[in-house]
Amino acid sequence: MSTSTGKTSVVPFTHRTIAASAADAIRRKIFDGELKDGEPLRQDLLAAEFGISRTPIREALVQLEAEGLLRIEPHKGAVVRGASVVDIEETFELRGILEPMLLERSGPRLTAEDFEQIEAILNEYSTELRNQNVRRWGELNTSFHCKLYARAGRPQMLSIVEKLLTASDRYTRLQLLHTDGLKRAEQEHAEIVELCRKRQFRTAAELLAHHIGTVKDALIGFVAPAKPMAASSTGRPRRKPARPARASAAT
């Protein structure tokens, strides 16, 4: 059936609730770029595409609004939320505060089995990076981070971070695709795990904070690149007028 973007797709809903499966399908369309920033979502078209009623579609849109992927506008309905600098800053600043705290608490409690699972995630992540399987990048990045923090004993903080990681999935893909983030992400993830193995948890948390900050800066540079200096009528860049010299203080 035709989607709200004119594309055709088949959505195999799972045993999960219909609303949750619909939310997964719409979320994937947003992450894959099939639904563009600012695009309105028509409940009737989505319901027809997925072969379900409007009620679970409505519930799915409310969930996606809570995740920050949509905004609900009066008289217009659900609209895909754009990747603004403010959104990026807030998402990654919160991650930069919460995730190092979780890592410092969880790190000392990680078991040998935990490290095996983390290494397996990193190996799969490396494979998918090289295979350019963009769809899996965000999922594996979220799995990696959440596994690192799983033993922090802070379920509410972890729940918040999981939502932030989900919200930053599309940002992560942008950063990996359009900046030099591929090699850096792989290297820094491995370094964080190695520091935890060596029980250098404070250093690992510092590197994690730096890692998150680097991603934030790269994304902002991509979404809102620096504007060039305005040219003067002679074609040369205009320079700001020099400030008058301040009188030195008497001594």
C-alpha angles and dihedrals in degrees: 000000000000118000128215086267094051093253126124123231141154118225114202104206115211134216089279118101114293092241092052092048090049090050089052092051095048091044090054091051089054094046092046091051093243088122109049130215110277094016115140118232117220113211093207093055093045091048090050092047094050095038094235138110125271094251097075089040089056090049090049092052091051089053092049090049088055088052090054095245096112139028124211111224125193113255090003107062127208118001128183107254116237125235100254126181090240091055092048093048094049095044095049096039089056090047090049090056102041105035098057088050091052092046093052090052097041099040098073090051098050112119131212088258090052090054091049090054092046091051090049090054091049092049091051090044091054091049093050092047091055092044090051090233093161095177092066098047098082094042093052093043089054092046091051095051096042092050090053091054099037096104097047093105091226106113096170093051090046091051090053092048092049089056091047091050090049091049091049094049094098090044089053091053091049091050094048094044101043105029135046090268100117099080094034094053092050093047097045093046089054092047092051091052092047091051090052090050088053088049092240092138099158091053090046090052091049091051090048091053089049091048092053092045092050091053090049093051092047092051094048089049089053098043096040109021118192112274116238120244114274112256122236124228088270091058093250122121113267115244125212112251112260115256115244113259113262118234111252116246117257114255 
